Amino acid sequence: MRQRRGHIKGGTFATVIRAYLSSPKFDALAKSTRVGYRYLLGLAEQPETLGAYPVDVIRPALVQAFLDGLADRPAQQRNAQTALKAVEKWAIVRDLLPYPITTGTEAPGGTGGYGPWDDEQVELAERTLKPYLARVITLGANTGQRGSDLVKMRWSDIEEYEGRPGINVTQKKTGLVIWVPFTQELIKAIATWERRPTFILLKEDDTPWTREQLSDHWLRARDTKPALAPLKEAGLVLHGLRATAVVRLRRSGATTGQIASMVGMSEVMVNRYCRKSVQRENALAAVHYLDTRTKPERPKPDIEKTKA
């Protein structure tokens, strides 16, 4: 479902979406929410999905068909339903929709949070993207910080403590002030990056990023580069790199408290991101324990030799 913007026919659901995106209600949402809604509603407004249907024709069955098309991307499916419900709620009281269009629709989605990228997916993105965008992936996967904090990181924020370089971060969302030590992988990578007197991450034209631009550039690259098709199919978003950093730390043996301190998140969220990794580790430990407790089968006696 490639997004295309252009002239739309009046009286269609696409006009309702455009009106919502231009409304003060939409503008009042958090920046990260606006980025996500704009992308998903951009998919919904396409003529081949929901956009071409007249407002007196569109109904829950059609919306469900659209959501079913996102079944391979659980997080996007759930978020798309949420975005469409927001449009519905706003439009009905303004007589832009004659009746609810999401009633009864289902979007099982994920189990919460943004899924982590695995190491192969990180390596594919780093190898495929241009350096200015590949650095975003490397920095995110090794520090576990949100995009809104990645774009603010300056070279002058780097500080060494007990022989280990790290970066001072004041998290925009929480206001939490932390020092994030660099992993060996990041130390090796960042040594090859050109140092400017401003931000660590810069766009291709050497100007600073905004959080919205960072997401938009990633989604555009993910959805248009054939080599990144596996990442598109997985529905990977930049925020998932936060989970990647957490899972890597967990697998290396760091405790929940240590991970929470390094990345700057609650222990509840750390456990949420690590739930799959922890389950597999516990399951593997259980089967190893079983192997040690199982007695080896005794060889059966050779009856012929016994008779002899």
C-alpha positions in Angstrom: 0.0 0.0 0.0 2.1 2.9 -1.3 1.1 6.3 -0.1 0.2 8.8 -2.8 -1.2 12.3 -2.1 -3.1 14.3 -4.7 -6.6 15.3 -5.7 -9.3 13.4 -3.9 -13.0 13.3 -4.7 -15.4 15.1 -2.4 -17.7 13.0 -0.3 -15.2 10.2 0.1 -13.6 8.8 3.3 -10.3 10.3 2.1 -11.8 13.8 2.5 -12.8 12.9 6.1 -9.2 11.8 6.8 -7.7 15.0 5.3 -10.1 17.1 7.3 -9.1 15.3 10.5 -5.4 15.7 9.7 -5.9 19.4 9.3 -7.9 19.8 12.5 -6.9 21.4 15.8 -7.8 18.1 17.4 -5.0 16.4 15.4 -2.6 19.2 16.0 -3.1 18.9 19.8 -1.8 15.3 19.8 1.8 14.5 20.9 4.3 14.7 18.1 5.1 11.0 18.1 1.4 10.2 17.9 0.9 12.6 15.0 3.7 10.9 13.1 2.2 7.5 13.5 -1.3 8.6 12.8 -0.3 10.5 9.7 1.5 7.4 8.2 -1.3 5.0 9.0 -4.1 7.3 7.9 -2.1 7.9 4.7 -2.4 4.2 4.0 -6.1 4.3 4.8 -6.9 7.2 2.5 -5.5 5.5 -0.6 -8.1 4.8 -3.3 -7.3 1.1 -3.3 -7.9 0.8 0.5 -10.6 3.0 2.1 -10.1 6.4 0.6 -12.4 6.1 -2.5 -15.5 4.9 -0.6 -18.3 7.4 -0.2 -19.0 8.3 3.4 -22.4 6.7 3.2 -20.9 3.4 2.0 -17.9 2.9 4.2 -18.7 0.5 7.0 -17.1 -1.8 9.6 -16.7 -4.7 7.2 -14.6 -2.5 4.8 -12.5 -1.2 7.7 -12.0 -4.8 8.9 -10.7 -5.8 5.5 -8.2 -2.9 5.7 -7.1 -4.0 9.1 -6.8 -7.6 8.0 -4.3 -6.4 5.3 -2.0 -5.4 8.2 -2.2 -8.7 10.0 1.5 -9.4 9.2 2.3 -6.2 11.0 0.6 -6.6 14.4 1.7 -3.3 16.0 0.7 -1.3 12.9 -2.7 -3.2 12.7 -3.5 -2.2 16.3 -2.3 1.4 15.9 -4.3 1.7 12.6 -7.5 0.7 14.4 -6.8 3.3 17.1 -6.2 6.0 14.5 -9.4 5.2 12.6 -11.3 5.3 15.8 -10.0 8.7 16.5 -11.1 9.9 13.1 -14.5 8.3 13.6 -15.0 10.0 17.0 -14.0 13.4 15.6 -16.0 13.1 12.4 -19.4 11.8 13.7 -20.1 14.8 15.9 -19.3 17.1 13.0 -21.6 15.3 10.6 -18.7 14.2 8.4 -19.6 10.5 9.0 -23.2 9.4 9.3 -22.5 6.4 11.6 -19.7 4.5 13.3 -17.3 2.6 11.0 -15.1 0.7 13.5 -17.8 -0.9 15.7 -16.9 -4.6 16.1 -13.7 -4.4 14.2 -10.8 -6.5 15.5 -7.1 -5.8 15.6 -5.3 -8.3 17.8 -2.0 -6.5 17.3 1.0 -7.3 19.5 1.2 -7.8 23.2 2.5 -4.3 23.9 5.5 -2.2 23.2 7.6 -2.1 20.0 9.2 -5.4 18.9 13.0 -5.4 19.0 15.1 -5.8 15.9 17.3 -8.9 15.9 21.0 -8.6 15.2 20.6 -9.7 11.6 18.0 -7.0 11.0 20.2 -4.3 12.5 23.2 -5.4 10.4 21.0 -5.4 7.2 19.9 -1.8 7.8 23.4 -0.6 8.7 24.8 -2.2 5.5 22.0 -1.1 3.2 21.3 2.5 4.3 23.4 5.6 3.5 25.9 6.4 6.3 23.9 9.4 7.6 20.9 7.1 8.3 22.8 4.0 9.1 24.3 5.9 12.1 20.9 6.4 13.5 20.4 2.6 13.6 23.8 2.0 15.2 23.3 4.7 17.8 19.8 3.6 18.7 20.6 -0.1 18.9 23.6 0.6 21.2 22.2 3.2 23.5 18.5 2.3 23.7 17.4 5.9 23.6 14.2 7.3 22.0 14.4 9.1 18.6 13.6 12.4 20.4 16.8 12.0 22.4 19.0 10.6 19.6 18.5 13.8 17.5 19.7 16.0 20.5 22.9 14.1 21.2 26.0 16.3 20.7 29.6 15.4 20.5 30.1 17.6 23.5 27.8 15.4 25.5 30.3 12.5 25.4 32.0 12.1 28.7 34.5 9.4 29.9 33.9 7.7 33.3 36.4 5.3 34.7 38.0 4.8 31.3 34.7 4.2 29.5 33.2 6.8 27.1 29.5 7.4 27.4 27.0 10.2 26.7 25.0 12.4 28.9 21.3 12.4 28.1 18.4 14.4 29.4 15.4 12.4 28.2 12.8 14.6 26.6 9.8 12.5 27.5 10.7 11.9 31.2 13.2 14.6 32.1 15.4 11.9 33.5 19.1 12.8 33.4 21.4 9.8 32.7 24.8 8.8 31.5 24.7 6.0 29.0 28.0 4.1 28.6 29.0 3.1 25.1 29.2 -0.5 24.1 32.4 -1.8 22.5 30.5 -2.0 19.2 29.5 1.6 19.5 33.0 2.7 20.5 34.4 1.0 17.4 31.8 2.5 15.1 31.8 6.0 16.4 35.6 6.3 16.1 35.1 6.3 12.3 32.4 9.0 12.2 33.3 12.6 11.3 33.0 14.9 14.3 31.2 18.2 13.8 30.9 20.9 16.4 27.1 20.2 16.8 25.0 17.1 16.7 26.2 13.5 16.3 23.4 12.7 13.9 22.9 15.0 11.0 20.9 14.7 7.8 22.5 14.2 4.4 22.7 18.0 4.0 24.5 18.3 7.4 21.5 20.0 9.0 19.9 18.8 12.3 17.1 16.2 12.4 13.8 16.6 14.1 12.1 13.6 15.6 9.4 13.5 12.9 12.0 13.8 10.1 13.9 10.9 11.6 10.8 8.6 11.5 9.7 9.8 8.1 13.1 9.1 6.5 13.3 5.7 8.0 9.8 4.7 6.9 10.5 6.0 3.4 13.7 4.1 3.2 12.2 0.9 4.6 9.3 0.9 2.3 11.1 1.8 -0.9 14.4 0.0 -0.8 14.0 -3.6 -2.1 16.9 -4.8 0.0 15.0 -3.7 3.2 11.8 -5.6 2.2 12.3 -8.1 5.2 12.3 -5.1 7.6 9.2 -3.7 5.9 7.4 -7.0 6.2 8.3 -7.1 9.9 6.9 -3.6 10.4 10.1 -2.4 12.1 10.1 1.1 13.5 13.0 3.1 15.0 11.5 2.9 18.5 12.1 -0.9 18.3 15.8 -0.2 18.6 15.2 0.7 22.2 14.0 -2.8 22.8 16.9 -4.2 20.8 19.4 -2.5 23.2 17.5 -3.9 26.2 17.4 -7.5 24.9 21.1 -7.3 24.0 21.9 -6.3 27.6 19.7 -9.0 29.0 21.4 -11.7 26.9 24.8 -10.5 28.0 23.8 -11.2 31.6 22.8 -7.7 32.9 20.2 -7.6 35.6 16.9 -5.8 35.2 18.0 -3.1 37.5 21.2 -2.6 35.7 19.4 -2.4 32.3 16.9 0.1 33.7 19.7 2.3 35.0 21.7 2.3 31.7 18.8 2.8 29.3 16.7 5.0 31.5 13.4 3.2 31.7 11.3 1.4 34.4 12.0 -2.1 35.4 8.5 -3.0 34.3 9.2 -1.8 30.8 12.6 -3.7 30.8 10.8 -6.9 31.6 8.2 -6.2 29.0 10.8 -5.8 26.3 12.7 -8.9 27.5 9.7 -11.2 28.0 10.4 -13.3 24.9 14.1 -13.5 25.5 13.6 -14.4 29.1 11.1 -17.1 28.2 13.5 -18.7 25.8 16.4 -18.6 28.2 14.2 -20.1 31.0 12.9 -22.8 28.6 16.4 -23.7 27.5 17.7 -23.8 31.1 14.8 -26.2 31.9 15.6 -28.6 29.2 19.3 -28.5 30.1 18.2 -29.4 33.7 16.1 -32.2 32.4 19.0 -33.6 30.4 21.2 -33.7 33.5 18.4 -35.5 35.5 17.6 -38.1 32.9 19.4 -41.4 33.5 21.1 -42.9 30.5 19.4 -46.0 29.3 21.2 -49.2 30.3 22.3 -51.4 27.3 20.3 -54.5 27.0 22.2 -57.7 27.7 23.3 -59.8 24.8 21.1 -63.0 25.2 23.3 -65.1 23.0 26.5 -64.3 25.0 24.6 -64.9 28.2 23.6 -68.4 27.1 27.2 -69.2 26.1 
